């Protein structure tokens, strides 16, 4: 039995992800001006592309990062990585 709504939703998600991936690739290949806004845009696009992965496997990532001693140095207070995965 075909589910047209699920097929349409899948195609829309695929189109959005492909568009974001192409845009991110173009931005990464044309890094002639290394300004802060360029890095922020690249980070936001990369976060948008990684959001489905984080939503699906956030608990597994939390368990893997629980004893990780790496700190996120650019945030105030220098929190460990597991605190960021928990949120």
N, C-alpha and C positions, 0 to 999 in steps of 0.2 A: 504494500500500500504506500503510495507516494504522499509525502507530507510537504505540500508546496510552501507552507509558511516556514518550515525549518530549512528548506533548500534556499529560499529567498534570504533568510537571516544569515545563513552561512555565506552566501555570495556577497552580501553587503559587508560582512565582517572581513572577508577575504579582500574585497576591493579597498576597504579602508586601510588594512594592514599593508597591502602592496603599495598603495599610494604613499603611506608614511615611510616605508622602507626605501622607496625610490627617492623621496625627498631627502631622507637622511643620508643616502649614498651620495647624492649631488652635493649636499652641504659638506660632507667629509672630504670629497675630492677637490673642492674649491675653497680651501682654507688659506686664502692669501692674507686676510686680515684676521689676526688672532685676538679678537676682542672678547670681553667678558660676555657680551650678549650672544656671540656666536656659540660659545660653550654652553650657555644656558639653553639656547634653542636646541642644540644637539642633545643635551641631557634630557630635555622635556620630550623630544621625539623618541629617544631611546626608552624613556620611562613609559611612554604611551605604547610602544611596541612590546615591552616586557610585562605590562599590567596583566594580560591574560595568564601568563606563566606564574606570576606572583599570586594571583587569585586562586589558581588551581593547586599549587604546591607550597603554600605559605607555611603550613605546619611542618612539612618535611624540611624546608629551608630553615625553619626555626630550630629544629632538633639538630641539624647539621652545624648550625652556626652558634649553638648554645655555649660551647666551650672555646669558641674562637677568640683569640686574644687580640685580634686586629681592632683598632679604634678608628672611628670616623673623625679624622683630624680637622675637617673643615667646619664641623658643627660646634656651636658653643658648648662648653663643658666636656668635650671630647668623649662622647658616649661609645660604648662597645658596639660591635656590629649586631649582636643578638638583640639589642634594644630596638634597633631600626627594623629588624625582621619581625619582631613581635608586634609592632604597630601595623 
